[in-house]
Amino acid sequence: MLDHGTPTLPNATLASLGETLRPHLRALYPEAAGELEVALDAHVRLTGLRPWTGTPPDWHRHMRLYAVYPEGVTYDPALPPFRNLIAHLPVVHKLHCNAMHVLPFWASPRRDMGYDISDYYRIRPELGTLEDLLAFRDAAHAQGIQIMVDAVLNHVSEACTWFRHAQAGCPRCRDFFIHSAHPPRFLRKVERDATWYAEYEVDGRAVEVEIAFPELTGLVPHWRLGLDGHWYYHTYYPEELDLNWANPEVFLEMAKVLLHWASLGFHFRLDAIPFVGKPAYKRINRPDPATHRLVQAFRTLAEAAHPNAILVAESFEDLATVKTYFGEDAAAGAHFAYNFHLCANLWISLTKHDPYYLWNLLEQDRDIPPGAQWLNFLRNHDELSLAHLHPGQVHDLLRNLLRFGKPFRQGHSVSGRTLSLLGANKARFSMAYFLLASLPGAPMVIYGDEIAFPNRRLLALPRERRKDTRNINRGVLRPRDYHADHAGDMVDFLASVLGAREAASSFFDHYPERIGGPDRELFLARYGGSGGTLLVLVNLSPRARYVPLDLRGFRPVTSVNRVSLTPAGVSLGAYAGVWLET
């Protein structure tokens, strides 16, 4: 059962921010903790920062999230993108989504789709003004939609003032980054377990570090030579330099960023959180005390400036490690974590027409703290990662999906939109979203999926954007896309399913019970609650199936594709599903 009770936390307010943060600061920066307390309290006083009080408590208990790039949907090219997002709010509201994740909109050279930020306080001019952004926020709030933004805390763009000053020889700014006066001892690249690694000699021993983007790295993975003669570490693009969180000044500056945007009523997605707080040659898939203490500090900061703010952790480490980002009752961490493991196992189940892999993951998902939730999705703005799967599973998924998408990470993951990866079969696509909405946790819809939009042609993209194949599942949607054949029908379908999910939300506070015994093609589940029982029956296969079942006392709630009910059972057509409630 999911207990949504709120853990007991210190009273985080702006007036007592330094005091509330004290345990975290003393653990992270024992020698500078006092100075940081004073500096943060002085910042609050000098800026006249006021907390945002317009967010209802527990709004996220049954979150349904819609994710979109700030320029992802354009209705009127004469208007800036934030004003176009206002025009898009009726679609999001119709989908019964009560939250939107708007991907990075800050100043950036956009080497990494805006995740390479050069100024955390300045909006990219082509997107509009701060007034446009706040008008969008207000319009969203008026329709019951909260706005989440990215907290990109691991790295900054090479165009950032700190890095430019470092290149000019400023030692203070150089220490904002993980750097070395000596060249790294790079030995070789190693391919293993669906991942590429770089092997280095560090202190006389060989150390392996995963390479995030094998296609896009330089001659020496993870390091680039600066103009000042120092080497700088990067987890992702060479143009994105990793911050040195051992430096208390980094904490202070990023704390100011979080306070600023939280006080404007925004919530946060913690981008690439496994790497925040770690030194060079970072090893993930193991809990890191500094990183987890930082997550707790980020929650304290966010809630001081926005008492009902939420944090969503982005991590695809092993499942046990991902769970640690939720924290514990006495030291709460993130409210949500992206469920990459469920996503990968969902795709195995969809391609094999076998719910075993989905059930197996649901069993492992249960053990999370009170108040914590998983964020479930079929696709997001990145590639479909196959990390942590067995080699045979990786081989099968690549064989099934690369026909419809493009390889990424040198063939160890797949880029593409949901519809395309499902063979452009709209019945199968609809079933996949029906299945997603049938699972415990918060469902997420990536923009374009509400109209079943397909991949963009790789060769139709500008040459410089083709190397990053994730760009086939990105881009701008226009009015003609929303007016295309069946687009409106797809919006109506997804709206009906998520509307049913909203109405039946109390059932999904619990984990389901498997019913009917193992079946290689049918997902059969029972949710119980004080309000009765909800049965979920989904056919993952292209052939019709019959489920013998006593349906006395049950009524249909929502369905997908061809479903026929009799007193003795349910006939499910190809890729069909139904919810039945007492």
Sequence and secondary structure as in RCSB ss.txt:
>XXXX:A:sequence
MLDHGTPTLPNATLASLGETLRPHLRALYPEAAGELEVALDAHVRLTGLRPWTGTPPDWHRHMRLYAVYPEGVTY
DPALPPFRNLIAHLPVVHKLHCNAMHVLPFWASPRRDMGYDISDYYRIRPELGTLEDLLAFRDAAHAQGIQIMVD
AVLNHVSEACTWFRHAQAGCPRCRDFFIHSAHPPRFLRKVERDATWYAEYEVDGRAVEVEIAFPELTGLVPHWRL
GLDGHWYYHTYYPEELDLNWANPEVFLEMAKVLLHWASLGFHFRLDAIPFVGKPAYKRINRPDPATHRLVQAFRT
LAEAAHPNAILVAESFEDLATVKTYFGEDAAAGAHFAYNFHLCANLWISLTKHDPYYLWNLLEQDRDIPPGAQWL
NFLRNHDELSLAHLHPGQVHDLLRNLLRFGKPFRQGHSVSGRTLSLLGANKARFSMAYFLLASLPGAPMVIYGDE
IAFPNRRLLALPRERRKDTRNINRGVLRPRDYHADHAGDMVDFLASVLGAREAASSFFDHYPERIGGPDRELFLA
RYGGSGGTLLVLVNLSPRARYVPLDLRGFRPVTSVNRVSLTPAGVSLGAYAGVWLET
>XXXX:A:secstr
             GGGHHHHHHHHHHHH TTTHHHHHHHHHHHHHHHT      S TTGGGG  EEEE TTSB S
 TTS HHHHHHHHHHHHHHTT  EEEE   EE   TTTT S SEEEEE GGG  HHHHHHHHHHHHHTT EEEEE
EE SEEETTSHHHHHHHTT HHHHTTB EESS   EEEEEEETTEEEEEEEETTEEEEEE S TTT  SSTTEEE
 TTS EEE SS TTEEEB TTSHHHHHHHHHHHHHHHTTT EEEEETGGGTT  SS   SS  HHHHHHHHHHHH
HHHHHSTT  EEE   S HHHHHGGGEETTEE  SEEE HHHHHHHHHHHHHT THHHHHHHHHH    TT EEE
E S  SS EE TTS HHHHHHHHHHHTTTSEEETTTTEEE  HHHHTTT HHHHHHHHHHHHTSSSEEEEETTGG
GT     GGGS HHHHSSGGGGG S B HHHHTSTTHHHHHHHHHHHHHHHHHTGGGGGS  EE SS  SSEEEE
EEEETTEEEEEEEE SSS EEEE   TT EEEEEES EEEETTEEEE TT EEEEE 
